[in-house]
Amino acid sequence: MSSLNAILSNSITPTTNLHSPTNSKIPKVSSIHLQCARVHSSLVSEPEKKSSVVDSSSSKAGFLGSKEVIETEGNVFVRTYARVPLVLESGKGCKLYDVDGKEYLDMTAGIAVNSLGHCDPDWVKAVVEQANTLTHVSNVYYSIPQVKLAKRLIESSFADRVFFSNSGTEANEAAIKFARKYQRHLHPDEKQPPTEFISFTHSFHGRTMGSVALTSKEHYRLPFDPVMPGVTFIEYGNIEEAKKSIVARRTAAVFVEPIQGEGGIYSATKEFLQTLRNVCNDTGALLVFDEVQCGLGRTGYLWAHEVYGVTPDIMTLAKPLAGGLPIGATLTTERVAAAINFGDHGSTFAGGPLVCHAAIAVLDKIQKPGFLASVTKKGLYFKELLAQKTEGNQHVKEIRGLGLIVGIELDVPASPLVDACREAGLLILTAGNGNVVRLVPPLIISEQELEQAAEVLAKCLPVLDQTAT
């Protein structure tokens, strides 16, 4: 444990507009007025080749540089990831550093995971502390951090019960099983209780066999057919279609993301989610909110559904919960949990002391007074900046999102812009059909860093003209 301690220690050196899909040329952005500091003309300063942040540990692992790491990866991994040619070695706050010491501003947060940024001192302290105490015991036994975290989540949400897992897709798999078991429990005398599910266009719920069946993009599902049967996809936001498709004694549950991340940063409306709630109440179906990406403060609210005032029966969480360590959580009402018996579901690693203690440290920060309000303020400011910087650009169709989950829809593929920004020291993602720039930075990002990001994005936009031609 002392060696682990040494390694980890050394690493420390109220919404105003909800956007739904639209083709408007220039987005409407909240009119909040903030004094803007002078925008820097360049994001990346001269890299400090061997700074206190960058510990050239790649050489310790037998690698000489990026080329060798990339070549070795190609020889040893199953080819599931089309990675960008960048080998990252260390990080601090909202900055990442590659093996050559070049600095990048991180607007990806590990795909909306690192809400507290990289190597947050309190988070690292919690991890080291727990690693020196107890890391894993399985769910054969009780452990204190697991119970503490579950209690915190229940006290902070609509839920009465929690089930822990190891990822977002596992959290959704648990929700699928709980919904099926609930319907069987509710209809004990029926040979065929409700077993079907409703999902939506642009949805993403994971890659395991049940979750991928709920994911709308065919290229995720078709190579693995037959996936779980009984899933109907309807248009996201279409109220009338939802009313017709959710059917009593047939629909077990409706899975929906209050704000779609992978699908393109589409926000639901209050009317849409309230309709789903009402129809589920009328038909006996369960309403499941997938907040794996949009939950835990990213919208400026602890839970994204709080924006709409609509409460689910089940909510799934994962990405940011443990600050970068793998965890998933399925939160339910007592009514749903009453249908689940010992042995109905389980996991060896889920809810281990290490990840739960780390998650408590994350919640401590996110729930500090003023933290969520700062996310709202920075999100509005960032959208305003982006609108100013991109105004008049023929390829920018819309800027949308809530808090610090922001999308820029383009009329051309976004990948050339992603590549150009990376070369300029800015890391961003794509979403949707590859034509949406996804911006999900650490929630601790400063206004100055948001200004830098907007400046680099604007300077790189001309690359899209080459793509169009």
C-alpha positions in Angstrom: 0.0 0.0 0.0 2.9 2.4 0.7 3.9 2.2 -3.0 0.3 3.0 -4.1 0.3 5.9 -1.7 3.5 7.2 -3.1 2.3 7.0 -6.7 -1.0 8.7 -6.0 0.7 11.4 -3.8 3.1 12.2 -6.6 0.1 12.9 -9.0 -0.9 15.8 -6.9 1.4 18.7 -7.8 -32.2 28.3 -12.9 -32.3 27.8 -16.6 -33.9 30.5 -18.8 -34.2 28.7 -22.1 -34.4 25.0 -23.0 -33.5 24.2 -26.6 -35.1 21.4 -28.5 -33.9 20.4 -32.0 -34.2 23.3 -34.4 -32.7 24.6 -37.6 -32.3 28.2 -36.6 -29.2 29.8 -38.0 -28.2 31.8 -34.9 -29.3 30.5 -31.5 -31.1 32.5 -28.9 -28.9 32.8 -25.9 -29.8 34.1 -22.5 -29.3 37.8 -22.2 -27.4 37.5 -19.0 -24.7 40.2 -19.0 -21.3 39.5 -17.6 -18.1 41.6 -17.7 -15.8 39.7 -20.1 -12.2 39.6 -19.4 -9.8 40.2 -22.2 -9.7 37.1 -24.4 -6.3 35.5 -24.9 -5.1 35.3 -28.5 -3.5 31.9 -27.8 -4.5 29.1 -25.6 -1.3 27.1 -25.4 1.8 28.6 -23.8 5.2 27.3 -24.5 5.2 23.8 -23.1 7.3 23.2 -20.0 9.0 20.0 -21.1 9.5 18.5 -17.7 7.4 20.6 -15.4 6.3 19.5 -12.0 3.0 18.4 -13.5 4.5 16.3 -16.3 6.3 13.3 -14.9 7.7 11.4 -17.9 6.5 8.1 -16.6 6.0 6.7 -20.1 9.8 5.9 -20.1 9.4 4.1 -16.9 6.9 1.8 -18.6 9.4 1.0 -21.4 8.0 3.5 -23.9 10.0 6.1 -25.6 7.2 8.4 -26.9 3.8 8.7 -28.6 4.7 6.8 -31.7 5.8 3.7 -29.8 2.7 3.8 -27.5 0.4 4.1 -30.5 2.1 1.3 -32.3 2.0 -1.0 -29.3 -1.6 -0.3 -28.7 -2.4 -1.4 -32.2 -0.7 -4.7 -31.6 -2.3 -5.6 -28.3 -5.8 -4.2 -28.2 -9.1 -5.5 -29.7 -9.8 -2.8 -32.2 -12.9 -1.2 -30.7 -11.5 2.3 -30.3 -10.7 4.7 -33.1 -8.5 6.8 -30.9 -7.1 10.2 -31.9 -3.2 10.2 -32.2 -2.6 11.7 -28.7 -1.0 10.1 -25.8 -1.9 11.8 -22.5 0.3 11.4 -19.5 -0.9 13.7 -16.7 -3.4 16.4 -15.8 -4.2 19.1 -13.3 -7.5 21.0 -13.0 -8.8 21.6 -16.5 -5.4 21.0 -18.2 -4.0 17.8 -19.7 -0.4 17.2 -20.8 0.8 14.7 -23.4 4.1 12.7 -23.3 6.0 15.6 -24.9 4.8 18.1 -22.3 2.3 20.0 -24.5 -0.6 21.5 -22.7 -4.3 21.1 -23.6 -7.4 22.7 -22.3 -9.8 19.8 -21.6 -13.4 20.4 -22.7 -14.2 16.7 -22.7 -13.7 15.8 -19.0 -13.2 12.2 -20.0 -16.7 12.3 -21.7 -18.4 14.2 -18.9 -16.8 12.2 -16.1 -14.2 14.4 -14.5 -16.5 17.0 -13.0 -13.9 18.1 -10.5 -11.1 18.2 -13.2 -7.9 16.2 -12.9 -6.2 15.4 -9.7 -8.5 17.4 -7.4 -6.6 17.5 -4.1 -9.6 16.5 -2.0 -10.6 13.7 -4.3 -7.0 12.4 -4.4 -6.8 12.6 -0.6 -10.0 10.6 -0.3 -8.8 7.9 -2.7 -5.4 7.5 -1.0 -7.1 7.5 2.4 -9.5 4.7 1.4 -6.8 2.8 -0.5 -4.8 2.7 2.7 -7.8 1.5 4.7 -10.0 -0.9 2.6 -10.4 -1.2 -1.2 -12.7 -4.2 -1.9 -14.7 -6.8 0.0 -17.5 -7.7 -2.4 -21.2 -7.5 -1.5 -21.1 -10.5 0.7 -20.3 -8.1 3.5 -21.4 -4.6 4.6 -19.0 -1.7 4.1 -19.2 1.8 5.6 -18.5 4.0 2.5 -21.1 2.1 0.5 -23.9 2.7 3.0 -22.8 6.4 3.5 -23.0 7.0 -0.2 -26.4 5.3 -0.6 -27.7 7.4 2.2 -26.4 10.6 0.7 -28.0 9.8 -2.7 -31.3 9.1 -1.2 -31.3 12.2 1.0 -30.5 14.2 -2.2 -33.1 12.8 -4.5 -36.6 11.4 -5.0 -35.4 7.8 -4.4 -35.9 5.4 -1.5 -33.4 2.7 -2.6 -30.1 2.4 -4.4 -28.4 -0.4 -6.4 -24.7 0.1 -7.2 -23.0 -1.1 -10.3 -19.8 -0.3 -12.2 -20.9 1.8 -15.3 -23.7 3.6 -17.0 -24.7 0.7 -19.1 -24.8 -1.6 -16.1 -27.0 0.9 -14.3 -29.4 0.8 -17.2 -29.3 -3.0 -17.3 -30.3 -3.0 -13.7 -33.2 -0.7 -14.5 -34.3 -3.0 -17.3 -34.4 -6.0 -14.9 -36.1 -4.0 -12.2 -38.8 -2.9 -14.6 -39.5 -6.4 -15.8 -39.5 -7.8 -12.3 -41.8 -5.0 -11.0 -44.3 -5.7 -13.7 -44.2 -9.4 -12.9 -44.7 -8.6 -9.3 -47.6 -6.3 -10.1 -49.3 -8.9 -12.3 -48.7 -12.2 -10.5 -51.6 -14.0 -12.1 -50.9 -13.0 -15.7 -49.0 -15.4 -18.0 -47.6 -12.4 -20.0 -47.0 -9.3 -17.8 -45.8 -6.1 -19.6 -42.3 -6.7 -20.9 -41.9 -4.1 -23.7 -39.9 -0.8 -23.6 -40.2 2.6 -25.2 -37.0 4.5 -26.1 -36.4 7.5 -28.4 -34.6 8.8 -31.4 -31.1 10.1 -30.7 -31.0 8.0 -27.6 -27.9 6.3 -26.1 -28.2 4.1 -23.1 -25.1 1.9 -23.3 -23.5 -1.0 -25.2 -24.4 -4.1 -23.3 -27.1 -6.3 -24.8 -30.1 -4.8 -23.0 -28.9 -1.2 -23.0 -27.8 -1.3 -26.6 -31.3 -2.5 -27.5 -32.6 0.8 -26.1 -30.0 2.8 -28.1 -31.4 4.3 -31.3 -28.4 4.3 -33.6 -28.6 1.2 -35.7 -24.9 0.8 -36.2 -24.6 0.1 -32.4 -27.3 -2.6 -32.6 -27.2 -4.3 -36.0 -23.8 -6.1 -35.7 -25.2 -7.9 -32.6 -28.7 -8.8 -33.7 -30.8 -10.2 -32.3 -30.6 -7.9 -29.3 -33.3 -7.7 -26.6 -36.7 -7.7 -28.3 -39.7 -5.6 -27.5 -38.2 -2.1 -27.9 -40.1 0.6 -29.8 -38.4 3.9 -30.8 -40.4 7.0 -31.1 -39.5 10.6 -31.9 -37.8 12.5 -29.0 -40.2 15.2 -27.9 -43.2 13.9 -29.9 -46.0 14.1 -27.3 -48.8 12.6 -29.5 -46.7 9.7 -30.6 -45.8 9.0 -26.9 -49.4 8.9 -25.9 -50.2 6.3 -28.6 -47.1 4.1 -28.0 -47.2 3.7 -24.2 -49.8 0.9 -23.8 -51.2 -0.6 -20.6 -50.4 -4.3 -20.0 -47.7 -4.2 -22.7 -45.3 -1.4 -21.9 -43.0 -2.2 -18.9 -41.0 1.1 -18.8 -40.1 4.2 -20.8 -36.4 5.1 -20.9 -35.6 8.7 -21.6 -32.7 11.1 -21.2 -33.8 14.6 -20.0 -31.0 15.9 -22.0 -29.5 13.7 -24.7 -25.7 13.8 -24.7 -24.4 11.3 -27.3 -27.4 11.9 -29.4 -26.6 15.6 -30.0 -27.3 17.7 -26.9 -31.1 17.8 -27.3 -33.1 19.0 -24.3 -36.6 17.8 -23.5 -39.4 20.2 -22.7 -41.4 20.2 -19.5 -44.5 19.4 -21.4 -42.9 16.3 -23.0 -41.6 14.9 -19.7 -44.8 15.7 -17.9 -46.8 13.9 -20.6 -44.6 10.8 -20.2 -45.1 10.9 -16.4 -48.9 11.2 -16.8 -49.1 8.4 -19.4 -46.9 6.1 -17.4 -49.2 6.8 -14.4 -52.3 5.9 -16.4 -50.9 2.8 -18.0 -48.8 1.3 -15.1 -45.5 1.7 -17.0 -42.4 2.9 -15.1 -40.7 6.1 -16.1 -36.8 5.8 -16.2 -34.6 8.9 -16.4 -31.1 8.1 -17.7 -29.0 10.8 -16.2 -25.7 9.0 -16.7 -24.3 12.1 -18.7 -26.6 14.9 -17.8 -26.9 14.3 -14.0 -24.9 15.3 -11.0 -24.6 19.0 -11.5 -23.8 19.2 -15.2 -27.0 21.2 -16.0 -26.5 23.5 -13.0 -29.0 21.4 -11.0 -28.0 18.3 -9.1 -30.4 16.3 -11.2 -31.3 17.3 -14.7 -35.0 16.4 -14.2 -35.2 19.0 -11.4 -35.2 21.6 -14.2 -38.6 20.3 -15.4 -40.2 19.5 -12.0 -41.0 15.9 -13.2 -40.0 12.9 -11.1 -39.2 9.4 -12.4 -39.7 6.0 -10.8 -36.1 5.0 -11.6 -33.0 7.1 -12.3 -29.6 5.9 -13.6 -26.3 7.5 -12.8 -22.7 6.9 -13.5 -20.1 9.0 -15.3 -19.2 11.8 -12.8 -20.3 10.1 -9.6 -16.9 8.8 -8.5 -14.8 11.5 -10.2 -13.1 9.2 -12.7 -13.4 5.8 -10.9 -15.9 3.3 -12.4 -19.3 3.3 -10.7 -22.9 3.2 -11.7 -26.1 3.6 -9.6 -29.8 2.8 -10.1 -32.0 4.8 -7.8 -35.6 3.7 -7.3 -38.8 4.4 -5.3 -39.8 2.0 -2.6 -42.7 0.8 -4.8 -40.2 -0.5 -7.4 -37.7 -1.8 -4.9 -40.4 -3.9 -3.2 -40.5 -6.2 -6.2 -36.8 -7.1 -6.0 -35.7 -10.1 -3.9 -32.4 -11.4 -2.6 -30.4 -12.8 -5.6 -32.5 -11.0 -8.3 -29.4 -9.0 -9.3 -25.9 -8.4 -8.1 -22.3 -7.5 -8.8 -18.9 -8.5 -7.4 -17.2 -5.1 -7.7 -20.1 -2.7 -7.4 -20.2 -0.2 -4.6 -16.7 -1.0 -3.3 -15.3 1.0 -0.4 -12.7 2.8 -2.7 -15.1 4.1 -5.3 -17.8 5.0 -2.8 -15.4 7.0 -0.7 -14.3 8.8 -3.8 -17.9 9.5 -4.8 -18.7 11.0 -1.4 -15.8 13.4 -2.0 -17.4 14.4 -5.3 -20.8 15.0 -3.8 -19.2 17.0 -1.0 -17.8 19.4 -3.6 -20.9 19.5 -6.0 -23.3 20.1 -3.1 -21.3 23.0 -1.6 -23.3 26.2 -1.5 -22.9 28.2 -4.7 -21.3 25.4 -6.7 -24.4 24.6 -8.8 -25.2 28.3 -9.3 -21.7 28.8 -10.7 -22.3 26.0 -13.2 -25.5 27.8 -14.4 -23.7 31.1 -14.6 -20.7 29.7 -16.5 -23.0 27.8 -18.9 -25.0 30.9 -19.8 -21.8 32.9 -20.2 -20.2 30.2 -22.4 -23.2 30.0 -24.7 -23.2 33.8 -25.0 -19.5 33.7 -25.9 -19.9 31.0 -28.5 -22.8 32.9 -30.1 -20.7 36.0 -30.4 -17.6 34.2 -31.7 -19.5 32.1 -34.3 -22.0 34.8 -35.4 -22.3 34.8 -39.2 -20.5 31.5 -39.7 -22.4 29.7 -42.4 -21.7 26.3 -40.9 -23.0 26.9 -37.4 -26.7 26.0 -37.3 -27.4 26.2 -33.5 -25.8 26.4 -30.1 -27.8 24.5 -27.5 -27.6 22.9 -24.1 -28.0 23.7 -20.4 -25.3 24.5 -17.8 -22.0 22.9 -19.0 -23.4 20.4 -21.4 -23.3 22.4 -24.7 -23.6 21.4 -28.3 -22.8 23.3 -31.5 -24.7 21.8 -34.5 -22.9 22.2 -37.8 -24.1 21.6 -41.4 -20.9 19.6 -42.1 -19.0 16.9 -40.2 -17.4 18.2 -37.0 -14.3 16.0 -37.0 -12.0 18.4 -39.0 -12.8 21.1 -36.4 -12.1 18.6 -33.6 -8.7 17.8 -35.2 -7.8 21.5 -35.7 -8.7 22.4 -32.1 -6.6 19.5 -30.8 -3.6 20.8 -32.8 -4.3 24.3 -31.2 -4.4 22.8 -27.7 -8.1 22.4 -27.2 -9.8 19.0 -26.6 -13.5 18.7 -27.7 -15.9 15.9 -28.7 -18.5 15.1 -31.3 -22.0 13.9 -30.9 -25.2 13.3 -32.9 -24.4 12.1 -36.4 -20.9 13.5 -36.2 -22.1 17.0 -37.0 -22.4 18.3 -33.4 -19.5 19.6 -31.3 -20.0 18.4 -27.8 -18.5 20.6 -25.0 -18.6 19.0 -21.5 -15.8 20.5 -19.5 -15.0 19.9 -15.9 -17.6 21.8 -13.8 -14.7 23.7 -12.0 -13.7 25.4 -15.2 -13.0 29.2 -14.9 -14.6 31.9 -17.1 -11.1 32.7 -18.4 -10.7 29.1 -19.6 -14.1 29.3 -21.2 -13.0 32.4 -23.0 -9.9 30.6 -24.2 -12.0 27.7 -25.5 -14.3 30.0 -27.4 -11.4 31.9 -28.9 -9.7 28.7 -30.2 -12.9 27.3 -31.5 -13.5 30.5 -33.4 -10.0 30.6 -34.9 -10.3 27.0 -36.0 -13.8 27.4 -37.7 -12.3 28.2 -41.2 -11.3 24.5 -41.5 -14.9 23.8 -42.0 -14.9 25.7 -45.3 -12.4 23.3 -46.7 -14.6 20.4 -45.6 -17.6 21.9 -47.3 -15.7 22.3 -50.6 
